[in-house]
Amino acid sequence: MTETGTGFDRRMLEALICPQTQTTLRYDAANQELISKSAGLAFPIRNGIPIMLVDEARELD
């Protein structure tokens, strides 16, 4: 099965890229976020929908 308990379809990772750097993302299941290491940002996933707005992203430590 490709979906998590929150409904996020991991196949979406193939189509999604970081809006700031246009690089690939890593899925963090524990925190329900998509991580862009190159931008230093974590994009939240809410109700199975990735929020790909830089203003909504959390800065990584």
C-alpha positions as CSV (number, residue, x, y, z in Angstrom):
1,M,0.0,0.0,0.0
2,T,1.3,3.4,-0.9
3,E,-0.7,5.6,1.5
4,T,0.1,6.3,5.1
5,G,-2.5,6.4,7.9
6,T,-3.1,10.1,7.1
7,G,-3.8,9.5,3.4
8,F,-0.6,10.9,1.9
9,D,0.2,8.9,-1.2
10,R,4.0,8.4,-1.4
11,R,3.8,8.2,-5.2
12,M,3.3,12.0,-5.1
13,L,7.0,12.3,-4.2
14,E,7.9,11.4,-7.8
15,A,6.0,14.6,-9.0
16,L,6.8,17.0,-6.2
17,I,9.9,19.2,-6.0
18,C,10.9,22.0,-3.6
19,P,9.3,25.2,-4.8
20,Q,12.4,27.2,-3.7
21,T,15.3,25.1,-5.1
22,Q,13.5,22.7,-7.6
23,T,15.2,19.7,-5.9
24,T,13.8,16.4,-4.7
25,L,12.1,16.0,-1.4
26,R,12.4,13.4,1.3
27,Y,9.2,12.1,3.1
28,D,9.4,12.2,6.9
29,A,6.6,10.0,8.1
30,A,7.1,10.6,11.8
31,N,6.6,14.3,11.4
32,Q,4.3,14.2,8.4
33,E,6.5,16.6,6.4
34,L,8.4,16.7,3.1
35,I,12.0,17.7,3.7
36,S,14.1,19.8,1.3
37,K,17.6,19.5,2.5
38,S,18.9,22.0,-0.1
39,A,16.5,24.7,1.1
40,G,16.6,23.8,4.7
41,L,12.8,23.6,4.9
42,A,10.2,21.1,6.0
43,F,6.8,21.4,4.2
44,P,3.9,20.1,6.3
45,I,1.4,17.5,5.1
46,R,-2.1,18.2,6.4
47,N,-5.0,15.7,5.9
48,G,-2.8,13.9,3.3
49,I,-2.2,17.1,1.3
50,P,1.4,18.5,1.0
51,I,1.4,22.2,1.6
52,M,4.1,23.4,-0.8
53,L,4.2,27.0,0.2
54,V,7.5,28.5,1.4
55,D,5.6,30.7,3.9
56,E,4.1,27.6,5.5
57,A,7.4,25.6,5.7
58,R,9.3,25.1,8.9
59,E,13.0,26.0,8.9
60,L,15.3,23.0,9.7
61,D,17.8,23.3,12.5
